[in-house]
Amino acid sequence: QVNLVESGGMLVHSGESLRLSCTSSGSRLIGYAVGWYRQAPGKQRELVAGIMRSGTISYEDSVKGRFTISRDNAKNVVYLQMNNLKPEDSAVYYCHAEHVFNGMESWGKGTLVTVSL
């Protein structure tokens, strides 16, 4: 099982960039499909970007062309590079991992991203 820890969230201005990191203790992330989710106040949690063990990547439509998910297996970390941030990107961002063979899932506690005008 992995224990996920997100970092990198902070207050930024519209148009600026942030890079979020998701690291794990316990099992290495290489055996997991990893996704970045976000949840804004009063809204449901939504999948923003996902990266499979194979490297296949998917994005939610509103972040395509602005966000990039990547993984560094040597460092045991999954990143979410967020460019041209908008106020509507403000949310708590969560890292989620699902083991590709046994389906075990883990969530991190989240990191807050706030984008001001």
N, C-alpha and C positions, 0 to 999 in steps of 0.2 A: 504494500500500500504506500501511496505517496502522501506526504504532508506538504501542501502547496502554500507558497508565500508570494504574494504579489508586492511589487514596489514600483515607485516612479510617479505615482499620482501626485498632482499638485494643482495650484491655481495658476492659470495662464490666461493670456489675452487671445482674443479671436485672431486666427491666422498663424498662431505659433505652433510649435511642435512639442511632442513629448514621446518618450519611449518607456513603455511599461515592461517590467520583467516578471516572469513567473519562474520561480525556482522550487526545487523539491528536496526534502530530506526523506530518507527511506529509499524506496525504489527509484531507479533512474527513469527519467521521462521518455527515454528512447522506446520503451515498450507501450507507450500510450498515445492515443489521439488526444490532442490538446485544443481547447477552445477558449477564446476570450469572450465573455458575456458582459453585458452592462445592464444596470438597473437604475433608472432615474426615479425620483420621488413620484409616487402615484402611478407608476407604470410597471408593466411586467418585465421580467428579466428577458433579455433578447440576446441571441447569438450574434456577435459582431464579426468574428473571424475564427476559422478552425484550420488546423493543420493535422493531417493524418500521419501515421507512422511512415507511410510511403512517400510523404512529402506533398501529397495532393492538398491544395489549399482552396478555401472558399471564403467569400466575404458577403456580408449583408450589403444590400444595394446602396444604402446611403453612405457607406464608407469606401466603396470601390474607388480606386484611384487616389485615395488619401491615406489609407491605413495599409500597413504591411505586416503580416505575421511571419515569423521565422523561428527556427529552432537551432540551437547550437548544442548538439549532443555531447560534445566534449566538455562543455561547461555546464551541462544539465540545466539549460534554461530555454524558455520560450519567450520571445519578445513580441511586443506589439508597438510598432512605430506608427505614430499618429501625426500626420502633417495637416496643415491648413485646418486647424481645429475650429469648430463652430460652437456657439453656446448650446446648441442642441446635442452636442456630444457630452455635455456634463452629466455625470453619472458615477456610481460606484462600479468599477470594473473588476470582474471576478475571473479567475482562472479555473478551468475545469479540465480534469483528465479522466479518460476512460481507458482501461487496459484493453488492448486489442484482442486478447485471447479470452480472458476470464470475465470481462465486463465490469470489473470493479471500478467504482467512480469516486472521485475526490473533488472537493471544492476548496478554494482558498477563502480567506476572510474578506478579501476585497481591498481595493485602493481607490481613493476618491480623486476624480478628475473634475475640476471646475473650470469652465471656460467663460470668461467675462467678455463683454462687448469691447 
